[in-house]
Amino acid sequence: MTWGEQNTQSEAFSQLDLALEHGINFIDTAELYPVPPKAETQGCTEEILGNYLKSSGNRDKFVLATKVAPQGPAIDYIRPNMALDWNNIHQAVDSSLERLQTDAIDLYQIHWPQRDNNRFGSLNYQAGTQQNTTPIIETLEALADVIKQGKVRYIGISNETPWGMMKYLQLAEKHDLPKIVSIQNPYNLLNRSYEVGLSEISHRENIGLLAYSPLAFGVLTGKYQTKPWPKSSRLALFERFDHRYTSSENANKAVQAYVDLAREFNLAPVHLALAFINQQQFVASTIIGATNLTQLKENIDSADVVLSDEVMSRLEEIGSTYRIPCP
C-alpha cells in the first residue's frame, strides 16, 4: 500500500523480485491504495503491481489478492455510489483486473463492512442509523457471480467482527453461495483483540487470518520510542497514522518491554514481533510491508525464527500486564 506514495515503481519491482527469491507467493493490495488515500493516486498500487506481473511474466508465481472499498469518508472519487451491491462489485472487479493486467483475481476481499461497527481501533459500539447499507446476502450474491464468470477464484473479508464473520458463513451455507476462505484483520503484540472472539471462529470454521499491521505501523521495531522519529518513516510523514499505536502510555511501556525482551534473547525486535504471529495456529499468512529492501529482508528473515517456550511465556506475561493497549 506504499507503492505509488512512499515507493516508486522501480522500488516496488525490486521488492517483488526480492520477495519472490525468498519464496513469498502471496501479495495483497486494494483498489483504494496507496495510502493515505487520495483521488490523484487511487489505483496506483494495483497499476504498479500489474506492470510488474506483465513485464516479469511472474503472474502464475503469485497468489494475488485485492479488495473492494465500500462507502467511506472522502473516497467517493472511486465510484459515485460505493455500495457493496452487484453493480459496484462488478465495476470494482473489472477496474482492478484492468489495472492488475490479469484475467482473474485469486482472492477478492471486502475491505471493511458497509455498516456501523467498530473497526480501525474504535471502541464503544453504538448502533447508528447508517443509510444505504447493502445486505450481506446481496454482496455474497454479487461475489458469487464474479466467481461464476471466472474473474475471481476465492473471496474473503477484512476488518470484520465476529458477528459479521458468522453472518457471511451462515448466509453462504443457507443459500448455497461461496464460502469466505480468509479474514484480513489487524493482529500484533499491541492489538491481540482478534484472539477474543475471532480466533475461535478461524479454528472451528477453517478461516485463516491474514494478519495485517503485524509490526503496528513499525512501532514494534522500537524506532518510535524516542524522538525525532526517522524522517522517512510512515508516522513521521503522515500524521493520520501517528495516534493508534503511539498515543497510549501503556502502549509505549509495552513496546519497551517487548524490545527489552528481544534484546535479552538476542533477537531483533522485528523478529520477535513477527515470529509471535507466525506461530499462531489461526494465522494463514502474515502480511509484511516495507519501504526499502533492508526492511523487507529483515521482515522475511523472521520466517526462520522460532520462539522458545520461555520467550512465548514471557510474551504472555507482558501481554497480561499491558492487555490489548491498542485495539
Steps between C-alpha positions, in 0.01 A plus 500: 500500500805727491558454126404818321543713813813414700641270233568539129421230246869411477520450876185290494644278228815445706292408804297248300813342354654463846180359645467245223863394539427417865190292432228757564203424277215706651457866411216714637379835371175699464324731260528772767881492516741670537449652840429760613217474245443785258336537160817572302677180608207259542574171325871570456605207717299255288639660184858461618437139594334437164796650315732268692293190432486580127866592456637217715266225389470393864121507532472124555754515783278713723174463686355841416261668743324834484200670660187695417436814706151571633366841586736700716595856584644698211550211256199551274744582218542124445137454392197728540317233696722287722241245609608135517232399251503320164581804284777636718671167557499424128638845421765467768609153387526608135700810591740301719546235230589774252751664733650167604517386136375154584201283412411395853548609861591210729355652818247784493423664834250743646728772636278587796131454586237729354321543830549667837753295696823533693805498272839668462544520876161636598325388818165566672276360229194711427221369279460783253260580221735456207309528173549307174645195670511208258383176660777241521292256298505742204877536531543122505278458196706755308822327605354166391437647157856622445624158610263335252636728227854388582616847602552405866607165645442540876353763729589640841408774745705763680469716810206286607341415835396158631137579413589595144721197449233259621232674290706446183539133589133456594367661182740309276387169646130588498493626140770277348730794431881509504656474845760754608845342532683772693470805721751786495506684832767682702696275732818581690645501852327831576167393354407141586126568487466238225559233764190595699232372264621467143782252565254229604297554184819478294581168663156339489399627155845472340517868406863609518605843621703716264663708772558858393692771683711230674756758609237758602606752234861422589455596865605152618842546341574750776591778257227729634600473865701820484462819301571626246348212305674389179418765239390258229292281731125471454410657835728796437363554150130450565341644811184291455692185604682628807228455761390137491816339636687791658250710694452257787739499796437129547581438135834677532578300813402177328718574199798566724435173684488308171816669372682421825385138482627466144841636596517272804469198271720645222207545266418792275177667622365453147560125518342472843183677388462315170597155630234530770235539230647231277467248783127554553295207370220717364733714285510405132742774392676797655475802272830683526563838344821696451614813325857384433682175429686495831173507692346242271791259538487532879126432493542197277771357724244475782358193325805305624458611862329263743433643844573272794241407761681732741475797266135425425430483873670835555295649218185386675617666821549831322169456319325447834662808651411718202182335376408605144618862540419582134182324379 
